[in-house]
Amino acid sequence: MRPGGAKRAVYLAAGIAVSLVFAGPLCWEILRSLEPDPLLTAAPSAADLSHLGLSNYRTLLSGGDDIIRNVLNSLIVAVGTAALTTAVATVAGYGFGRLTFPGSGLAFGVVLLAFMVPFQAVLTPLFLEMHYLHLLNSLLGLTLFYTAHNLPFGVYVMRNTFRQLPRELVEAARVDGASPVAGFWRVLRPLVVPGMATAALYAFLFSWTEFLAALTLVTDTGLYTLPVALDNVELGTYGSLNIGLLCAGAVVAMIPCVLVYVALQRYYVQGLLSGAVKG
């Protein structure tokens, strides 16, 4: 075997091994969701593979359109949070990274300070504030809450992204007669796609999987997000959990996360390539 072929074989083997580490638990979760609930709580055996079916998914959807409404609620909140966080963080990151104004360092320090304080530590005053603003039991209120929580990280990412861009790009756009807005939109925006994708992905995954704030700020069952709805999946006496339904719900909750990650990863690579300097 040629030296180059040996290196390629080692590279492929390492890539497959790393992929199995990440894909193995996902495939195992999907497999377990196809097994009946009694088999999930029993000792695993090879005979369980002969009882695979969609009974858990049918039971999950048999309660009417509740689970579908919960998925739609989560999608509305997650997509709204990702879009709003990315838009505000991009503008704020441009201001912190490209503009110089009095107190910019102090203002950015306050943003970092908010990034280090978990919302669980101030959940009670946040609840009172949301109540005062009449944003309880509202998907809009939950979206604004998640956006405020994700903004410090988004601003931090976008500020560092803008600071890495050479100032000559903006100066060349000004020489060509482009306004500051046109220079930002046409010149800088394609180059900061990696940071925007990172901020959007983080905001989407957080708001899609977050449980405590959704449980606290929303009490209307028709507005429950998917994590809260899955917590209420119970069957049997004394509130015994149906593990099969939970596994099926976990798979349903996993699908949008995988799709969004794959889609934003493509834009992430495209943004890196668009910033290459052509000689």
Secondary structure, DSSP 8 states (H G I E B T S, - for coil): --HHHHHHHHHHHHHHHHHHHHHHHHHHHHHHHTS-HHHHTS---GGGGGG--SHHHHHHHTT-SHHHHHHHHHHHHHHHHHHHHHHHHHHHHHHHHH---TTHHHHHHHHHHHHTS-GGGGHHHHHHHHHHTT-TT-HHHHHHHHHHHHHHHHHHHHHHHHHTS-THHHHHHHHTT--HHHIIIIIIGGGGHHHHHHHHHHHHHHHHH--HHHHHH---GGG--HHHHHHT-B-SGGG-B-HHHHHHHHHHHHHHHHHHHHHHHHHHHHHHHHT----
